[in-house]
Amino acid sequence: MSKPVPMPHSETYDDMQNLRKPEPFHFGKFLYNSEKGTVMGRDRASWAKIGIFYIIFYGVLAALVAICMWAFFLTLDPRIPKWKLESSIIGTNPGLGFRPLPPVDNVESTLIWYKGTLPENYKHWTDSLDEFLAVYKVPGLTPGRGQNIYNCDYNQPPPRGQVCDVDIKTWAPCTKENNYSYHKSSPCIFLKLNKIYDWRPEFYNSSQNLPKEMPSTLKTYISELEKTDPIKLNTIWVSCEGENPADQENIGVVKYYPIRGFPGYFYPYQNSEGYLSPLVAVHFERPKSGIIINVECKAWARNIKHDRKDRIGSVHYELLID
């Protein structure tokens, strides 16, 4: 009689009974195992090897970045931009700026507004001009400016390494001693042409080829200067007018100091040490009070384009004197 064959499932069940149950996972023990002396499953020697590897890796990486930056800066000149004129973001059309500016808490405003003739009413505007013009009065405030200042003129451009002086102390009535005429309700506004490296103006230096949109008062000024002092025709001219017919009626007489534009001997701008941009002081002798006057000032040269929407070659601000 044959022996009975044992059932397979009985043997499998016995084997399963003999299996060891896995130890439960302890997160605290994983972080630090005092028995094995490991931290997060690694001993000190393992962590030391990893630390040395990353120190060497990031050290080499930092050295490569430093070498690349050093090589890059060798290609740059601290005074000459790599991209100029048409190749630069700035382009070839300079903008026009004005001073004084409204308070910083109203930075988007272009309104110059004050009441009456009391000092506390116009103090912000005169203080702002004092601050802006300080570098023109004290040479030491501009790095490198001092011994290299030269008294330029139309027939006397600055020698190499020297910069033209901008003597604002004689621009009466637009002087600090005269409160820039704000106390007489006839304020002075200072204009400045933005600097573009190596840009050379193409002057309107003949009364025969002036653009038709140029103000008639400026055309007359150029024609008279052509007869009396033609050497001064190499100037970037400036005009300030009311934007609209009503503004033109209310703006009153406008005068310019020291002349009606930026002298040509200040150009081209080449980032010379101690260079200061030329200025034009615009004096509004008797603007109508109690009403906002929209003013548009333009710079005039053959290679300066004007666009009222984009404010190219011009600047807009408002006057309100109560």
ABEGO torsion letter per residue (X at the ends): XBBBBBBAAAAAAAAAAABBBBBBBBAAAAABBAAAGBBGGBBAAAAAAAAAAAAAAAAAAAAAAAAAAAAAAAABBAABBABBEAABAAEABBBBBBOBBBBAABAABABBBBBEABAAAAAAAAAAAAAAAAAAABAAABBGBGAABBBBBAABBBBBGBBBBBBAAAAOABBAAAGGGAAAGBBBBBBBBBBBBGBBBBBBABAAABBAABBAAAAAAAAAAAAABAAAABBBBBBBBBABAAAAAAAEBBBBOABBEBBAAAOBBAGBBGBBBBBBBBBBABBBBGBBBBBBBBBBBAABBBBAAAGBGBBBBBBBBX
